[in-house]
Amino acid sequence: MARGKAAAARLASDFAELLPNTEIDGAERLVGLDAIQSRLEALANGLARECLAILPGGAQSVGSREASRPLDERALRRGVEMRTIYQDSVRNDPATLTYARWLTELGGQVRTGPLLPQRLLIFDRTTALIPIDPHNTRLGALCTRSPGIVAPLVTLFEQTWETAVPLGADRTRADGESLTPGERELLKLLASGMTDETAGRQLGVSLRTVRRQMSGLMERLHASSRFEAGLRAAQRGWL
């Protein structure tokens, strides 16, 4: 999965220099919300079989949900298969959770995972839409029909889907000695040297949530410092 994420980032970077809203070799750089939304509507209305989506970042904005709702509803009512992966943190956002449940009621499939690749939409396994730079949305999105790019992105989606958990599944700890997937990923991120703020962005949660989770983990590990918590977590096989 790590190799797939890196490949997707390289592919987007390779096309970052395209002139805005022009197509070259099956790839087009879309700049501006209007251009991106227009292309999304065209792709959604032309769906014949399947739409795959990875939507990281936790809670989805009101604007994003409102723009997606009519497109998603029309596609599902036409019998299009829709599979969507959100970040685990959406389970704590009532509005996004309500939207995800609405999708499943219409026949869509929704799963969540603690740590996701960048935002990704794939239409009928022939066209993909990804941000050129997730940290700088002004660069726009890459829309590509190149099989050499779409195929590895489909593989990345399927790998992420296999490790994600259905929306209705319980992600709480089975006992006091185990970790939730989110807690495990948080420990890994902080152990790798990330700051609380950066780890929170990766997991789609607030800085306050990161610190609260770490405080709880330290208490469970009977650790007086994060360094000690890291040692005890490694001893338990949590890292």
TAHULIN-V659777 format. One line per field, one symbol per residue. ss: DSSP state (h for helix, s for strand, l for the rest). phi: phi as a letter, one per 40 degrees, with the letter a starting at -180 (. if undefined). burial: # if it has 24 or more other C-alpha atoms within 12 Angstrom, else .. Layout:
BEGIN
ss: ???
phi: ???
burial: ???
END
This chain:
BEGIN
ss: lhhhhhhhhhhhhhlllllsllssllssssllhhhhhhhhhhhhhllllssssssllllllhhhhhhhhhhhhhhhhlllssssssshhhhhlhhhhhhhhhhhhlllsssssllllllsssslllssssslllllhhhlssssllhhhhhhhhhhhhhhhhhlssllllllllllllllhhhhhhhhhhhllllhhhhhhhhlllhhhhhhhhhhhhhhhllllhhhhhhhhhhllll
phi: .cccccccccccccbccccdfbbbfgbbcbbgcccccccccccccccbbabbabbcggdccdccccccdcccccccccgccbbbbbcdcccbbdccccccccdccchcbbbbacbbccdabbbffbbbbbccadcacccgbbbbbcdcccdcccccccccccccbddcccbcccaccbbcdcccccdccccchccdcccccccgbcdccdcccccccccccfbcacccccccccccgcb
burial: ...##..##.##..####.##.....#####....##.##..###.#..###########.......#..######...############....##.###.##.#.###########################....#######...##########.##..####...#.......#############....#..########...#..##..##..#....#..##..#....#.
END
